[in-house]
């Protein structure tokens, strides 16, 4: 840590004591400052005829600490502001003409790093209201109620160079579970996400068994299996239409 600068009045005392014939060592002991400072002060006075401190080199800072804090708060108030928006804000509200690089350095001084925000699907006000309503309607559901829900996104596909391969875990458990629930538990009020997802789920089941030529329990042939599954699914759909407990 550097030492503090010597005040101007003490420098004037140095010059006065020098004119009185006191040595630099004596001036240093009398004013309690270093001999180096005494020597530099005398040399500067002899060269420039003044003891005032010259202005430092380099361009002075254009913005004040208050203006830099205002830029920071404006960025924190709305994190979607770009550098161009902050340039316009500085010119309009602070009467400053600064560049994008200057504002970028100011923000980096506050540990604020700019980045491109990730894209996300836009949600309209109607969709937002419907989602909140759906959450309130299912807020008090028990584990038993949720266990009767079959979601339409439980089958995942992995793209490859040869073909689309079904995830073996969901393929080995989910379609058979869905089909057996329809076949063996017709009175179970299984909930589906929507009518559109019911058709999608049926197409997933049919395409799965068409791709791998799987027969149910080794008894039914493929054609009779598809027909039986189709009839059972639409029977469940007809029964669920009378039940208003559908997830939308």
C-alpha positions as CSV (number, residue, x, y, z in Angstrom):
1,X,0.0,0.0,0.0
2,X,1.4,3.3,-1.1
3,X,2.0,6.3,1.2
4,X,-0.2,9.4,1.3
5,X,0.8,12.4,-0.7
6,X,2.4,15.3,1.1
7,X,0.1,18.4,1.5
8,X,0.9,21.5,-0.4
9,X,1.5,23.6,2.7
10,X,4.2,21.2,4.0
11,X,5.9,21.4,0.6
12,X,6.0,25.2,0.9
13,X,7.6,24.7,4.3
14,X,10.3,22.6,2.6
15,X,11.1,25.3,0.2
16,X,11.1,27.9,3.0
17,X,13.5,25.9,5.1
18,X,15.7,25.3,2.1
19,X,15.9,29.0,1.5
20,X,16.9,29.4,5.2
21,X,19.9,27.2,4.5
22,X,18.8,24.1,6.3
23,X,20.0,20.8,4.8
24,X,17.7,18.1,3.4
25,X,18.5,15.8,6.3
26,X,17.5,18.6,8.8
27,X,14.3,19.3,6.9
28,X,13.4,15.7,7.0
29,X,13.9,15.4,10.7
30,X,12.1,18.6,11.5
31,X,9.0,18.0,9.3
32,X,9.0,14.1,9.9
33,X,9.0,13.2,6.2
34,X,11.5,11.2,4.2
35,X,14.6,12.6,2.6
36,X,13.5,11.3,-0.7
37,X,10.3,13.5,-0.6
38,X,12.3,16.5,0.4
39,X,14.7,16.0,-2.5
40,X,11.9,15.5,-5.0
41,X,10.0,18.5,-3.8
42,X,13.1,20.8,-4.2
43,X,13.9,19.3,-7.6
44,X,10.4,19.9,-8.9
45,X,10.3,23.5,-7.5
46,X,13.6,24.3,-9.3
47,X,12.3,22.8,-12.6
48,X,8.7,24.0,-12.7
49,X,8.7,26.8,-10.1
50,X,5.7,25.3,-8.3
51,X,5.0,22.7,-5.7
52,X,1.5,21.8,-6.9
53,X,0.8,18.3,-8.0
54,X,0.4,17.9,-11.7
55,X,-2.6,16.0,-13.1
56,X,-2.0,12.4,-13.7
57,X,-1.5,10.9,-17.2
58,X,-4.3,9.2,-19.1
59,X,-7.8,10.1,-20.0
60,X,-10.1,10.9,-17.1
61,X,-13.2,8.7,-16.4
62,X,-16.2,10.0,-18.3
63,X,-18.8,8.6,-15.9
64,X,-19.2,9.2,-12.2
65,X,-19.8,6.5,-9.6
66,X,-23.5,7.5,-9.3
67,X,-24.0,7.2,-13.1
68,X,-22.4,3.8,-13.1
69,X,-24.7,2.6,-10.3
70,X,-27.7,3.9,-12.3
71,X,-26.7,1.8,-15.3
72,X,-26.3,-1.2,-13.1
73,X,-29.8,-0.7,-11.5
74,X,-31.4,-0.2,-14.9
75,X,-29.9,-3.5,-16.1
76,X,-31.1,-5.3,-12.9
77,X,-34.5,-3.8,-13.3
78,X,-34.9,-5.3,-16.7
79,X,-32.5,-8.1,-17.6
80,X,-33.6,-8.1,-21.2
81,X,-31.9,-4.8,-21.9
82,X,-29.2,-5.0,-24.4
83,X,-26.1,-2.8,-24.7
84,X,-27.8,-0.6,-27.3
85,X,-30.8,-0.1,-24.9
86,X,-28.4,1.0,-22.2
87,X,-26.7,3.4,-24.6
88,X,-30.0,5.0,-25.4
89,X,-30.9,5.1,-21.7
90,X,-27.6,6.9,-20.9
91,X,-28.1,9.4,-23.7
92,X,-31.8,10.1,-22.7
93,X,-31.8,10.0,-18.9
94,X,-28.1,10.7,-18.0
95,X,-27.2,13.0,-20.8
96,X,-24.1,10.9,-21.6
97,X,-22.6,9.9,-24.9
98,X,-21.0,6.6,-24.2
99,X,-20.3,3.6,-26.4
100,X,-21.3,-0.1,-26.1
101,X,-17.8,-1.1,-25.0
102,X,-17.8,1.5,-22.2
103,X,-21.1,0.2,-20.8
104,X,-19.9,-3.4,-21.2
105,X,-16.8,-2.5,-19.1
106,X,-19.0,-0.8,-16.5
107,X,-21.2,-3.9,-16.1
108,X,-18.2,-6.2,-15.9
109,X,-17.0,-4.0,-13.1
110,X,-20.1,-5.1,-11.2
111,X,-19.6,-8.8,-12.1
112,X,-22.4,-8.7,-14.6
113,X,-21.7,-10.8,-17.6
114,X,-23.9,-10.6,-20.7
115,X,-25.2,-13.8,-22.4
116,X,-27.8,-14.9,-24.8
117,X,-31.0,-15.9,-23.0
118,X,-32.2,-19.4,-23.9
119,X,-35.3,-19.6,-26.0
120,X,-38.5,-21.0,-24.5
121,X,-42.1,-21.5,-25.8
122,X,-44.2,-18.5,-25.4
123,X,-47.2,-18.9,-23.1
124,X,-50.3,-16.8,-23.7
125,X,-52.4,-15.3,-21.0
126,X,-55.2,-17.9,-21.7
127,X,-52.7,-20.8,-21.4
128,X,-51.3,-19.4,-18.2
129,X,-54.8,-19.0,-16.7
130,X,-55.7,-22.5,-17.7
131,X,-52.6,-23.9,-16.2
132,X,-53.2,-22.2,-12.9
133,X,-56.8,-23.4,-12.9
134,X,-55.6,-27.0,-13.6
135,X,-53.2,-26.8,-10.7
136,X,-55.9,-25.7,-8.3
137,X,-58.3,-28.4,-9.5
138,X,-55.7,-31.1,-8.8
139,X,-54.1,-29.6,-5.7
140,X,-55.7,-32.1,-3.3
141,X,-55.3,-35.2,-5.4
142,X,-54.0,-38.3,-3.5
143,X,-51.3,-40.8,-4.7
144,X,-54.1,-43.2,-5.6
145,X,-55.7,-40.6,-7.9
146,X,-52.4,-40.0,-9.7
147,X,-51.7,-43.7,-10.0
148,X,-54.7,-43.9,-12.4
149,X,-53.2,-41.4,-14.8
150,X,-51.5,-42.6,-18.0
151,X,-49.4,-39.8,-19.4
152,X,-48.9,-39.5,-23.2
153,X,-45.2,-38.8,-23.0
154,X,-44.0,-42.0,-21.3
155,X,-42.7,-43.5,-24.6
156,X,-39.5,-42.0,-25.8
157,X,-37.7,-42.6,-29.1
158,X,-34.0,-42.3,-29.8
159,X,-33.0,-41.3,-33.4
160,X,-30.2,-43.2,-35.0
161,X,-28.7,-43.6,-38.4
162,X,-30.6,-46.8,-39.2
163,X,-34.1,-46.1,-37.8
164,X,-36.0,-44.8,-34.8
165,X,-35.4,-47.1,-31.9
166,X,-37.9,-47.3,-29.1
167,X,-36.6,-47.0,-25.6
168,X,-36.4,-50.6,-24.4
169,X,-37.4,-49.9,-20.8
170,X,-40.7,-48.1,-21.7
171,X,-41.3,-50.5,-24.6
172,X,-41.0,-53.6,-22.4
173,X,-43.3,-52.2,-19.7
174,X,-45.5,-49.4,-20.7
175,X,-47.5,-50.7,-23.8
176,X,-48.1,-54.1,-22.3
177,X,-49.2,-52.4,-19.0
178,X,-51.6,-50.2,-20.9
179,X,-53.0,-53.0,-22.9
180,X,-53.4,-55.3,-20.0
181,X,-55.1,-52.5,-18.0
182,X,-57.6,-52.1,-20.8
183,X,-58.1,-55.8,-21.2
184,X,-58.3,-56.9,-17.6
185,X,-59.5,-53.9,-15.8
186,X,-62.3,-52.5,-17.9
187,X,-64.0,-51.0,-14.8
188,X,-60.9,-49.1,-13.8
189,X,-61.4,-45.4,-14.7
190,X,-58.1,-44.9,-16.3
191,X,-57.5,-41.3,-17.0
192,X,-56.0,-40.1,-20.3
193,X,-54.5,-36.7,-20.9
194,X,-56.9,-35.7,-23.7
195,X,-58.8,-37.1,-26.7
196,X,-56.0,-36.1,-29.0
197,X,-53.5,-38.0,-26.8
198,X,-55.7,-41.0,-26.6
199,X,-55.5,-41.4,-30.4
200,X,-51.7,-40.7,-30.2
201,X,-51.4,-43.4,-27.6
202,X,-53.3,-45.9,-29.7
203,X,-51.1,-45.1,-32.7
204,X,-48.0,-45.6,-30.5
205,X,-49.3,-49.0,-29.3
206,X,-50.3,-50.2,-32.8
207,X,-47.0,-48.9,-34.4
208,X,-45.0,-50.6,-31.7
209,X,-46.6,-54.0,-32.3
210,X,-46.5,-53.5,-36.1
211,X,-42.7,-52.8,-35.9
212,X,-41.8,-55.7,-33.7
213,X,-44.5,-58.1,-34.6
214,X,-45.3,-58.8,-30.9
215,X,-48.4,-60.9,-30.0
216,X,-50.0,-60.6,-26.7
217,X,-49.4,-63.6,-24.4
218,X,-48.8,-65.8,-27.4
219,X,-52.6,-66.4,-27.9
220,X,-53.9,-63.7,-30.2
221,X,-52.6,-63.1,-33.6
222,X,-51.5,-59.7,-34.7
223,X,-54.6,-58.7,-36.6
224,X,-57.0,-59.8,-33.9
225,X,-54.8,-58.1,-31.2
226,X,-55.0,-54.8,-33.0
227,X,-58.8,-55.1,-33.4
228,X,-59.3,-56.1,-29.8
229,X,-57.1,-53.3,-28.5
230,X,-58.9,-50.7,-30.7
231,X,-62.3,-51.8,-29.4
232,X,-61.2,-51.8,-25.8
233,X,-59.6,-48.4,-26.0
234,X,-62.7,-46.8,-27.6
235,X,-64.9,-48.6,-24.9
236,X,-62.8,-46.9,-22.3
237,X,-63.1,-43.6,-24.1
238,X,-66.9,-43.9,-24.3
239,X,-67.0,-44.7,-20.6
240,X,-64.8,-41.8,-19.7
241,X,-66.8,-39.3,-21.7
242,X,-69.5,-39.7,-19.1
243,X,-67.0,-39.2,-16.3
244,X,-65.9,-35.5,-16.2
245,X,-62.6,-36.4,-14.5
246,X,-60.3,-35.9,-17.5
247,X,-56.9,-34.2,-17.5
248,X,-56.7,-31.5,-20.1
